[in-house]
Amino acid sequence: MPQGQAVTVRYRLGKNPTRTATVMGRGGAWSPLFGQLFGIFVSGCFAAFGVLSLWLGVEELSR
């Protein structure tokens, strides 16, 4: 970032601001949300694949 550029700083209420402050990047307030949603989506895909594999395996064993 160039010197003198305006930035948005967020920190947790009730905590020490110097230890919890973060600077929001170009994505603004939505950027961290999408980063977390991507991780949740990938984890959900692995979980769905595991459940599908288990379901198909149990169905095959019951034949």
Beta strands, then each sheet from edge to edge (+ up, - down):
strand 1: 9-10
strand 2: 22-23
sheet 1: 1+ 2-
end
